[in-house]
Amino acid sequence: MVELAIVLGVIISLISIESFGLAAGGIIIPGYIALQLTSVDRILGTIIIALATFALIKGISRYTFLFGRRQMVVALLIGTILSIISHHYMFFNTQTSTAEFSAVGWVVPGLIAHWSANQGFIKTMGILSVTSVIVRFLVIICFNGNLFPELY
């Protein structure tokens, strides 16, 4: 299922880039987000980390020349650091469940922040939402309606 989601994510991302000129936060991101659509806390954690990374990039770019490859590297570094921190500290235990607001992966928030800096946070999140839902829908169709198919 993971491989299928990633491949479908790449295809849908390419279609969105060619059709609308908008990247969904990187070409592999819709596949990873589609796999986590049932974990609202993980999605919120990813958005929070991506927004924090985006804000830091915008703040840093006021004082330095930050664009192109430099911006990508800085976004990935900041996103990775904040993701690692979120994996250790952004979870809350209650009596009935655990809310885990950690980011999806280490690189995902940095890629979302990089593309947000280039095309705008709202546009990036909008196209990411649409493409991720499409990918998840196609994965469900490919597995004959099973929402949680067996991985292997």
C-alpha positions as CSV (number, residue, x, y, z in Angstrom):
1,M,0.0,0.0,0.0
2,V,2.9,2.4,0.8
3,E,4.5,1.9,-2.6
4,L,1.1,2.4,-4.4
5,A,0.3,5.6,-2.4
6,I,3.8,7.1,-3.2
7,V,3.5,6.2,-6.9
8,L,0.0,7.6,-7.2
9,G,1.1,10.6,-5.3
10,V,3.9,11.3,-7.8
11,I,1.5,10.9,-10.7
12,I,-1.2,13.1,-9.2
13,S,1.5,15.7,-8.2
14,L,2.8,15.8,-11.8
15,I,-0.8,16.3,-13.0
16,S,-1.4,19.1,-10.6
17,I,1.9,20.8,-11.5
18,E,1.2,20.5,-15.3
19,S,-2.5,21.5,-15.0
20,F,-2.5,24.2,-12.4
21,G,1.2,25.2,-12.0
22,L,1.0,24.4,-8.3
23,A,3.2,21.9,-6.5
24,A,1.6,20.0,-3.6
25,G,4.6,20.6,-1.3
26,G,6.9,18.4,-3.2
27,I,6.3,15.6,-5.6
28,I,6.2,12.7,-3.0
29,I,4.3,14.5,-0.3
30,P,0.7,13.7,-1.3
31,G,1.4,10.0,-1.0
32,Y,2.8,10.3,2.5
33,I,-0.1,12.6,3.6
34,A,-2.7,10.3,2.0
35,L,-1.4,7.4,4.2
36,Q,-2.0,9.5,7.3
37,L,-5.4,11.0,6.5
38,T,-7.0,8.8,9.2
39,S,-4.6,10.3,11.8
40,V,-5.9,13.9,12.2
41,D,-3.4,14.6,15.0
42,R,-0.4,13.7,12.7
43,I,-1.8,15.9,9.9
44,L,-2.2,18.8,12.3
45,G,1.3,18.2,13.7
46,T,2.7,18.3,10.1
47,I,0.9,21.5,9.3
48,I,2.1,23.1,12.5
49,I,5.7,22.1,11.9
50,A,5.5,23.2,8.2
51,L,4.0,26.6,9.3
52,A,6.7,27.1,11.9
53,T,9.4,26.2,9.3
54,F,7.8,28.6,6.8
55,A,7.7,31.4,9.3
56,L,11.4,30.8,10.2
57,I,12.4,30.8,6.5
58,K,10.5,34.1,5.9
59,G,12.2,35.6,9.0
60,I,15.7,34.4,8.0
61,S,15.2,35.6,4.4
62,R,14.8,39.2,5.6
63,Y,18.4,39.2,6.7
64,T,20.1,36.9,4.2
65,F,19.8,36.0,0.5
66,L,17.7,32.9,0.9
67,F,16.4,31.4,-2.4
68,G,16.8,28.4,-4.6
69,R,19.0,25.7,-3.3
70,R,19.9,27.6,-0.1
71,Q,16.2,28.0,0.7
72,M,15.6,24.3,0.1
73,V,18.5,23.2,2.3
74,V,17.5,25.6,5.1
75,A,13.9,24.5,4.9
76,L,14.9,20.9,5.1
77,L,17.2,21.4,8.0
78,I,14.7,23.5,10.0
79,G,11.9,21.1,9.1
80,T,13.9,18.1,10.1
81,I,15.0,19.6,13.5
82,L,11.4,20.6,14.3
83,S,10.1,17.2,13.2
84,I,12.6,15.4,15.5
85,I,11.5,17.7,18.3
86,S,7.9,17.0,17.6
87,H,8.5,13.2,17.7
88,H,9.8,13.5,21.2
89,Y,7.6,16.2,22.7
90,M,4.4,16.8,20.8
91,F,2.2,14.0,22.2
92,F,-0.3,14.1,24.9
93,N,-1.6,11.1,26.9
94,T,-5.1,11.1,28.2
95,Q,-7.0,8.3,30.0
96,T,-8.6,7.1,26.9
97,S,-6.1,7.8,24.1
98,T,-2.9,9.5,23.0
99,A,-2.8,12.5,20.7
100,E,0.4,12.5,18.8
101,F,1.0,15.8,17.1
102,S,4.3,14.7,15.6
103,A,5.0,15.5,12.0
104,V,4.7,12.9,9.2
105,G,8.3,12.0,8.5
106,W,11.3,14.2,8.9
107,V,11.5,15.8,5.5
108,V,7.8,16.4,4.7
109,P,7.4,19.6,6.7
110,G,10.5,21.1,5.2
111,L,9.4,20.4,1.7
112,I,6.0,21.8,2.4
113,A,7.6,25.0,3.8
114,H,9.9,25.3,0.9
115,W,7.1,25.2,-1.7
116,S,5.0,27.4,0.6
117,A,7.7,30.0,0.5
118,N,7.7,29.8,-3.3
119,Q,4.0,29.8,-4.1
120,G,2.2,30.7,-0.8
121,F,1.2,28.7,2.2
122,I,-2.6,28.7,1.4
123,K,-2.1,27.6,-2.2
124,T,0.3,24.9,-1.2
125,M,-2.0,23.6,1.6
126,G,-5.0,23.8,-0.7
127,I,-3.4,21.7,-3.6
128,L,-1.8,19.3,-1.0
129,S,-5.3,18.7,0.5
130,V,-6.9,18.0,-2.8
131,T,-4.1,15.8,-4.2
132,S,-3.8,13.8,-0.9
133,V,-7.5,13.1,-0.8
134,I,-7.4,12.0,-4.5
135,V,-4.5,9.7,-3.8
136,R,-6.2,8.1,-0.7
137,F,-9.4,7.6,-2.8
138,L,-7.5,5.9,-5.5
139,V,-5.7,3.6,-3.0
140,I,-9.1,2.7,-1.5
141,I,-10.4,1.8,-5.0
142,C,-7.3,-0.3,-5.8
143,F,-7.8,-2.3,-2.6
144,N,-11.5,-3.0,-3.3
145,G,-12.8,-0.6,-0.7
146,N,-10.6,-1.6,2.2
147,L,-9.8,1.5,4.2
148,F,-7.0,-0.3,6.1
149,P,-5.6,-3.0,3.8
150,E,-3.0,-5.4,5.0
151,L,0.5,-4.0,4.1
152,Y,2.1,-7.4,3.4
